[in-house]
């Protein structure tokens, strides 16, 4: 189980990275970028930011490329905002869990619309 300090630093980094991306990365080039989660190594030297990029596939690819290109600047701004002994090296990974979740919800809705009403099953009595 992660320590309370690790959890606090993780949440702080998530908030700061999201705010820096919102300010520094142009919306028209990268699409709408959100930071879903941040995973930290135990020694706080590597931070993996799981991001989602809303937009078309080409815009998602361009957004990730833009984030990776601007990583040193984003990391420097994080270093100014979050005071730690070592500034974690940032890594960006596209998190498609939101898109997968939406797809599952759409499939469930489709199943509910197309399936006929199933008769209710009576619970078995225990004698």
C-alpha positions in Angstrom: 0.0 0.0 0.0 1.5 3.4 -1.0 2.4 5.8 1.8 0.4 8.9 2.5 3.3 11.0 1.3 3.5 9.2 -2.0 -0.3 9.6 -2.5 -0.1 13.3 -1.7 2.8 13.9 -4.1 1.1 11.9 -6.8 -2.1 14.0 -6.5 -0.1 17.2 -6.4 1.8 16.2 -9.5 -1.4 15.2 -11.3 -3.0 18.6 -10.6 0.2 20.6 -11.5 0.9 18.7 -14.7 -2.7 19.1 -15.9 -2.6 22.8 -15.1 0.8 23.3 -16.9 -0.5 21.4 -20.0 -3.6 23.5 -20.0 -1.5 26.7 -20.0 1.4 25.7 -22.2 0.1 23.3 -24.9 -2.1 24.9 -27.6 -5.6 23.3 -27.7 -5.8 23.5 -31.5 -2.6 21.5 -32.0 -2.9 18.9 -29.2 -6.6 18.6 -28.7 -8.1 18.6 -25.2 -5.5 16.9 -23.0 -6.4 15.7 -19.5 -4.3 14.0 -16.9 -6.1 10.9 -15.7 -3.5 9.7 -13.2 0.1 9.9 -12.3 2.2 6.9 -11.2 5.4 7.5 -9.2 8.4 5.3 -8.7 9.1 4.5 -5.0 12.1 6.9 -5.0 10.0 9.7 -6.6 12.4 10.1 -9.5 10.1 8.9 -12.4 6.5 10.1 -12.8 4.4 8.5 -15.5 1.4 10.7 -16.5 -1.5 8.8 -17.9 -3.3 11.2 -20.3 -6.3 11.2 -22.5 -6.5 13.3 -25.6 -9.9 14.1 -27.0 -10.0 14.5 -30.7 -9.4 12.5 -33.8 -6.7 9.8 -34.1 -4.4 12.2 -36.0 -4.9 14.9 -33.3 -4.2 12.4 -30.6 -0.9 11.3 -32.2 0.0 15.0 -32.7 -0.9 15.8 -29.1 1.3 13.0 -27.7 4.2 14.1 -30.0 3.8 17.7 -28.9 3.8 16.7 -25.2 6.9 14.6 -25.6 8.6 17.4 -27.5 7.7 19.9 -24.7 8.5 17.5 -21.9 11.7 19.3 -20.7 9.7 22.6 -20.4 6.8 21.0 -18.7 9.2 19.2 -16.3 11.0 22.5 -15.5 7.6 24.2 -14.7 6.7 21.2 -12.5 10.0 21.6 -10.7 9.2 25.3 -9.9 5.7 24.5 -8.8 6.4 21.3 -6.7 9.4 21.5 -4.4 10.9 18.1 -4.0 14.5 16.9 -3.5 14.6 15.5 -7.0 12.3 16.6 -9.8 10.7 13.5 -11.3 11.4 12.7 -14.9 8.1 12.8 -16.7 6.8 10.2 -19.1 3.6 10.5 -21.0 1.4 7.5 -21.8 -2.0 7.7 -23.6 -4.6 6.2 -21.3 -7.5 4.9 -23.4 -9.5 3.6 -20.4 -12.1 6.3 -20.8 -12.7 5.4 -24.4 -12.9 1.7 -23.6 -15.3 2.4 -20.8 -17.5 4.5 -23.1 -17.5 1.7 -25.7 -18.6 -0.9 -23.1 -21.4 1.4 -22.0 -22.6 1.8 -25.6 -22.5 -1.9 -26.1 -24.6 -2.5 -22.9 -27.1 0.1 -24.0 -27.3 -1.6 -27.4 -27.9 -5.0 -25.8 -30.7 -3.5 -23.6 -32.4 -2.0 -26.7 -32.2 -5.1 -28.9 -32.9 -7.9 -26.4 -36.6 -8.8 -25.7 -37.7 -8.5 -22.2 -36.6 -11.6 -20.5 -39.1 -13.2 -18.0 -38.2 -12.7 -14.4 -36.7 -15.7 -12.8 -38.3 -16.7 -9.5 -35.9 -17.4 -6.7 -35.5 -21.0 -5.7 -37.2 -21.9 -2.4 -35.1 -23.8 0.1 -37.0 -26.6 1.7 
